[in-house]
Amino acid sequence: MFKTDNQKFLVDFVESHLGLNDNEKKIIFDAVKKLNEKNVSQYREVSLVTNSLHRLSLNGKLSNDGRILLKKLHQKDWFMGILYNLRLFEN
């Protein structure tokens, strides 16, 4: 369920944000392709996309649409971290 949600989110993002450069599109489509595999962790793939976008940003090669994606990925990661930590405090 979650893998398909992340795949759909990434594909929809590429379709709706035409300002992404070729490097960003390659990173996203590689992640979508890997998410199709059975034994691949979705968290790891999304982290790889985030780290790759960070590297592009550090090199000055991140487009404005790439920045929007990076921001959205950080928001999802932040939210999932809160949910994970709340489960630790339930006891």
N, C-alpha and C positions, 0 to 999 in steps of 0.2 A: 504494500500500500504506500509506504513512505517513499520508496524508490521511484514509483511512478509519479508521485506528487512532485518530487524534485526534478525528474526528467521533464514533466510537463511545464513546470515553472521555468526551467532553463530554456526550453524550446520556445515557449511563449515569449520569454524575454527577448530572445534573439529576433523573433518575428516582429515584435512591436518596437524594438529599438534598432533602427537601421544605421545608427551612428557608430556601432561597434566596429573596431578595426579587425583585420584578418587574424592577428594574433589572439585577440579575445574570442573570436568565433571558434578558432581552432581549439582553444582551451575548453570552451563550453561543449563543443561537439565531441571532443575526446571524453569528457566526463559523462556525457549522455550515453555514449557508446559503452563505456565501462559499467555504467549503472545497469545496463541490460544483462550483464553477466551475473550468474547465480551467486557466487561466493564473494561478491564485492561489497564492502561496507559503504553505505551511503554517506555516513558521517565522514569517512576518510576521503571520499571523492569530493564532497563539498569543501572540505578543508583544503584539499589540493587545489581546487579552483580558487578559493580565497587566497591561498599563498601565492599562486601564480599571478593573480591580479595585483597582489602586493608588490611582487617583483617588477611587474610592468610599470606600476606606479613609481617605484623607486628609480627606474630607468627613464621616466618621463614619457612612456609610451602608452599610457592609459587614457582612453577617450573619456568624454563626459558621461556617455552611457555606461562605460565600464566602471566609472566611479559610482554610478547609481546602483549597479549590480553589486559592487563590493559593499556598499552601504546596506543593501537589503540582506545580503548574506550575513553580515555582521549582526544585524537585528535578529535574524532567525537564530543564529548561534547564541546570542545573548539570552534570548527567550528560552531556548532549550536548556541552557545552563541553569537558569532559575528553576525550571521545572525539575531538573535532575536533583538540584540541591534541596528542593522542597520535599522530595521523596525521602531524603536522608533524615529530615527532621520529624517525620511522621511518628516515629517510635516514642 
